[in-house]
Amino acid sequence: MPRQHQDSLLDAARQGDVWVHHILQFFYSHVKI
């Protein structure tokens, strides 16, 4: 549900979460812990 008016902080936090998620996925994919 895309909202046109979203708090900048919330949006930034959401994008940060996605960024961290991709980084962790990439890291674990290569390190294979």
C-alpha positions as a Markdown table, in Angstrom:
| # | Residue | x | y | z |
|---|---|---|---|---|
| 1 | Met | 0.0 | 0.0 | 0.0 |
| 2 | Pro | 2.0 | 3.0 | -1.3 |
| 3 | Arg | 1.3 | 6.2 | 0.6 |
| 4 | Gln | 2.0 | 9.5 | -1.1 |
| 5 | His | 2.6 | 11.3 | 2.2 |
| 6 | Gln | 5.0 | 9.4 | 4.3 |
| 7 | Asp | 7.2 | 10.6 | 7.1 |
| 8 | Ser | 10.8 | 11.2 | 5.8 |
| 9 | Leu | 12.2 | 9.4 | 8.8 |
| 10 | Leu | 10.0 | 6.4 | 8.3 |
| 11 | Asp | 10.7 | 6.3 | 4.6 |
| 12 | Ala | 14.5 | 6.6 | 5.3 |
| 13 | Ala | 14.3 | 3.9 | 7.9 |
| 14 | Arg | 12.4 | 1.6 | 5.5 |
| 15 | Gln | 14.9 | 2.1 | 2.7 |
| 16 | Gly | 17.7 | 1.6 | 5.2 |
| 17 | Asp | 16.1 | -1.7 | 6.3 |
| 18 | Val | 15.9 | -2.9 | 2.7 |
| 19 | Trp | 19.5 | -1.8 | 2.2 |
| 20 | Val | 20.7 | -3.7 | 5.2 |
| 21 | His | 18.6 | -6.7 | 4.2 |
| 22 | His | 20.2 | -6.9 | 0.8 |
| 23 | Ile | 23.7 | -6.4 | 2.3 |
| 24 | Leu | 23.2 | -9.2 | 4.8 |
| 25 | Gln | 21.7 | -11.5 | 2.2 |
| 26 | Phe | 24.7 | -10.8 | -0.1 |
| 27 | Phe | 27.2 | -11.3 | 2.7 |
| 28 | Tyr | 25.7 | -14.5 | 4.0 |
| 29 | Ser | 25.4 | -15.8 | 0.4 |
| 30 | His | 29.1 | -15.5 | 0.0 |
| 31 | Val | 30.3 | -16.3 | 3.4 |
| 32 | Lys | 27.9 | -19.2 | 3.9 |
| 33 | Ile | 27.8 | -19.2 | 7.7 |
